[in-house]
């Protein structure tokens, strides 16, 4: 964070100082909510959770070097006491962002947010110091903590914005007002919570509504291939840039191919030139993510050749997203178990099919959560797609939703031992360990709550000499 005195912070957040002998002491370290991350000069933010109360760690974090605690009550050590810690954290983030000279890029979408954010960060880092959301910390706590990690040297601040309902992204754009706003897609992820795709579009479009006007430098980057996203052009005062495979897109891909390795290649077209891209990431869905990143980078002054080189060299910065491990016996494990929705399931299965040409393929799949009334149809469709793509073995893991995956495969023509339903992750691990053969390719994917990453980890555990490819 940029250095601020405790007195300045108290003024910004409307708090009262308690047990602070010298209010001129500066916070020079990170703003953190995890006591294990405290370093000299930190500001520790004490949240009250369901199981843990951050105030209980106040003494230990100060002893570890924290300058003070942002708290909702006095804690007997230097503290800035406020009525609401979350509100205060947001106010502090807004203050810091306003003082920075950085260009703030915000992105949202139903699928691919984190992978695209990671691509944008890796591309922009080649131009200037860039701070970006770690992992998927994209909510009302994670976003301001990320913004507060920026320093005077930061030139680009890339923030992923998530939403669980109408008004959530509007709240986040108020905390950290972006200059460049990117909307990737409107899919079925969380459709059960939102109530429909139109409601999802309404929520995601709050990002472009929060942008400054074109005259003030605002840029809305929209997916030309998604009608619900493209329609958001009418909801913004910013200049609109389109990306996608559509011929009308300002930044587009042509000659898209998926290599036998499962890695995509394409010809990148931008308003300033063209260049070829061959990605290290796995899955054709990353083409759209790469185009989104390219559109951002182009708007921020990078050439087509610079962008193409950066995209070709970029890897995955976040765990369990098409994370590929090659075992010594030739088995390839694809750990994509961080989360799942119908769109990302289809993309992962197509990548598996490409990677598995001439090899036996396994799709170890579990529940896609929060689909509401669409759950049965969507799980059935994914099971059917696995058969249509000639996936060799489908292992559906878990309860009712997993049984729908297996039933879809069965009804599509998967009989005998081509598809199986197992009760839990351990049953899946036991099955795979007994039946995997050298050269097999295994995809592991489900919603985060299923915990299928344990299956992937068990398959690579103890196989010394494996090579992780990200």
C-alpha angles and dihedrals in degrees: 000000000000108000114269130170120240088245091055092048092049090052093048095050097037093242137145123239117234128186091355110139094186117029090187090071108118132227102228100159135064126305104235140173096196113080089212090064096056116125132174109298096017127144110224116210111211110211122180108228134183092265107011131049112205091207088071089068096051097106094045095049092050089049087052091056107274112151092217147329126254100218145161093228138023111279104187094255131073106307144160105219120207136171094243123019096201093052090048092050090053092049091051091050092051091050093051094046091051091053094049122088090216126125108238117218117189127187138184140168143138095265138015098028097131096042091049092046089053091051093048091050094050092048096046093045087070089062104039143338108301133192119197142175111280112230110323100325090141104136137093091287104033095047098056091043088056092047090051091056090069118105137196089276094056113111101170126037113191114194128185113212123203129188137200094182148349113312098024097103091042087057091050094048089052089055095046111016109208128215093198119041124189127192114190106185147319110238140152099276108128091001089143091060096043098041099231146355092271090058090048089052090050091054097044092047091062085083095065091042088061095055124105119251123276088253089056092050100263117156126191113197111198136182108251090197095059113071094201091053095043089054089062088079087086091057099060139070090204126100109270124228120183126211130184143080093294115114087233093061117111089214112033146156127236132183093024112188134173112219122219088259089063093249118130129231129188147154111262117216120193131167088258100046149307135270140166123256128197110180130215090208121091126242136043090251088075089071090073090045090050092050090052090052090046091053091053093047093047091053089051094055108270123138125237091251092050091049094046092050092049093047092048091053098040120112136186114288096184128068128250097016108123087320106175124205124182113209121212090249092058097258111141116210117198109196107197094148100124093097143330143209130163094270095049091043091056092047093050093049091051090050089050090052091052094047093047102055106141091006135088111261131207126196110197102189137173141179124323102214132215098026096128114190090358094063099096096045094045096049090046090051093051091051090051092048091055088059094045090053090052094241104179100220132016117197111187110199126202139009137324098333091050090053088055089055091053093044091052090053091047093050090049090057107278107137138159112019096337090101130023137177118220128185103233148350095278091055089051091049092050092049094049095045090053097045109030115113129198110278097026120139117219125194117195117193140152141123114299094253091065093063096216091157084085089068093053092045092050091052093055097035113113095007095122115203096035116149120220114213117195 
